[in-house]
Amino acid sequence: MLTVATILTVTKWTHWPRFKNLMMVMFGAWLVFFFVTNAFIKTLNKIVVPVLDMPLGFYMPMQAAMIVFAMTLFWLARESRD
């Protein structure tokens, strides 16, 4: 259970500023990814994926979101381990 005492001790960690900066960079990368993806949705929806019979503007961001999420989890784990 997360208590106030736990939160106060987390902010006293020596690596907290580095971890906080890493989380902000990751959040910024997610925002950029979704803004760029949404900028091309109408253009991509004109193309239909033949096997799935689904617009590419729906299929590509859905697949890319899972890949980006997995990559950021591995990146966060590697960076926070050091």
N, C-alpha and C positions, 0 to 999 in steps of 0.2 A: 504494500500500500504506500502510495506517495504522500508523504507528510511535509509540513512546512520545514521541519528540521532537515529532512532529506534534501529538499530543494536548496536550502541555505548551504549545506555542505557541498553540494554539486558545484555551486558557483565559486567555491573556494579551491577547487581543483586547479593544479598548476597548468594543465593542458586545456582548461575550459575555453580560453580565448581562441585557441587554434581550432578547437572543435566547433565553436560557435561560428567562426569564419567559414569553415568548411561547409557547415549546414546552410549558411547564407548563399554560398556559391552554388550549392546543389539546388537550392530553391530558385535561384535566379536562372539556372540552366533549365529547370522544369518550365518556368514561365516563358522563356524564350522558345523552347521546343513547342509548347502548345500555341503560342502566338504565331509562329512560323507555319505550323501545321494548319491552323485555322485560316491563314491568309490564302492558302491554295486549295481549300476544300471545294469551292465551286468549279474550279478548273478540273480537279481530279475526279469529281463526280460525273463528268462527261464520259469517263472511261469505265467500262464494266469488266470486272474480273470474270472471265468466261466460265471457269469450273464452278465457282461459287454463286455466280449470277448476282453479284453484289457490287455497288459502286466503289471505285478505288479510293475515293475521298473518305469513305467510311472504313474500309478494310485496312488501308495503309497506316493511318494514325492509331488504330486499335492494336495492330501488331507492333508498331514502333514504340508505343507507350510501354508495352510489356518488356521490350528489349532495353529501353532506356532505364526503366525501373530496376531491372536486374543489374545492369551495368553500374548504376549509382549505388546500389546496395553493396556490390563487391568493392567499389571504389571507397565507400565510406568505411567498410570493414578493414581494408588495407591501410588506409590513412589513419584511422583511430588506433590501430594496433601499434604503430611506430611510437 
